[in-house]
Amino acid sequence: MDKNKIRLTIGGLDYRLTTDEDINYMKNLGEEVDEIISLLLQGHSKLSQVQAAVLCALDFADKYHQAERNADYLKAQIQIYMEDAARAKTEAEMARREAERMTRDLRSIRRSLEEKDQL
C-alpha cells in the first residue's frame, strides 16, 4: 500500500505524518483531536498543552475500551443467535421428517381402509 504524507495542526502545533491510512480519514482524526484539546484548553485555563493531550488520550482510550467491550458483547450475542438458529434448524428438520413419516403412515392407513372397504 502507498504511504500517504499529511500535515496536521493540533493544538497550534504542526505534525507531519506518514501513514497507510486515507488522507481524509487522518485529517478528520486530526481535526477531532484538535477540537477536543482546544475545548479542554479553553475550559480549563490552568491546563498545559501536554495535560490537555493526556486527557484527550485518556478519553480516546476510554472510548476504545468501551467499543471493545461492546464488540465482545455483540459477538457473544451473535454466537447465541447462531446457536439458537442451528437448534431451530435441527428442530425444523426433525419436524419435517416426522411430518413425512406421519404422511407415509396416513397413506398406509388409508390404503388399508380402502382394501377393507373393497372386501
N, C-alpha and C positions, 0 to 999 in steps of 0.2 A: 504494500500500500504506500502511496506517496505521502511524504511528510508535508504538513502544512505549517507555514510560519505565520504567526499572528502577533500583533502588539495590542496589549490590553492596558487600560488605565484603571487602576483600582485604588481607591483612597488617595487619589492625586499622584500616585506613583506609576511609572510605566514598567510593564513587564513584557519581555519578548519571549514567546514560547514557540517550540517546535512540537507538533502533535500529529497523531494519526487521525484525530477527530475532525469532523467537519468544521470549517471556519465559523459559520453562523452559529453552530452549537456552542463553540468556545466563546464567541462574542456574547451570546446570551448568558452563559455561565459567568463571565467576567462582569457583565452588567448587573447580574443578580448579586454577586458578592460585593461589588462596589456600592450598590444601593443599601445593602444591609450594613456594611461598615459605615457608610455615610450617615445612615439613620442612628446608628449607635453613637457615633461621634457627636452628632447634633443634639441627641437627647441626654448625653452624659458628658458634660464639658471636662470632667476630670480624667476621662479615659484617654489613654495614649493610643496611637495607631496600632501598636502591637497588641494591646489589650483588646481593642475592638476586633482585630483579626482573630485573636484566640476565641473570643466569644462567638464570632461568626463561624469559626471552625467547629466549635462545640455544637452550635445549632445544626450545622450540616451533618455532623457525626450522629447527633440525636435522630435527625430525620432519616439518615441512612439505616440506623439500627431499628427504628420503628418500621421502616419499609421492609427490612429483612424479616422481622417478626411477622408482619402482615403476610409476606410472601410465604413464609413457613406455614402459617395458619391456613392460607389458601391452598397450599399444596396438600396439607393434611385433609382439608375438606374435599378436595378433588379426589384424593385417594379413597375416602369414604364413599363418595358418589360413584366412583368406578367400581368399587366392591359391591355396592348396592345394585348397580346396573348389571354386573356379572351375575349376581344372585338372582335378580329378576329375570334375566335371560335364561338361566338354568331352569328356574321355576316355570317360565313360559314354555320352554322346550318339553319339560316333563308334562305339563298340562296338555300340550299339543299331542304328545304321544298317548296320553290317557284318553284324550278325545278320539284319536284314531282307533285305539283298542275298543273303546265303547261303541264306536260306529261299526266296527267289524262284528262285535258281539250282537249288536242290534240287527245287522243284516242276517247273521246266522239264526237268530231267534225268529225273525220274520220268515226266513226260508223254512225253518222247522214248522212254523204255524201254517204256512201255505201248504206244505206237504201233508200235514194233519187234516187240513180242510179238504184236500183232494181225495183223501181216503174215505 
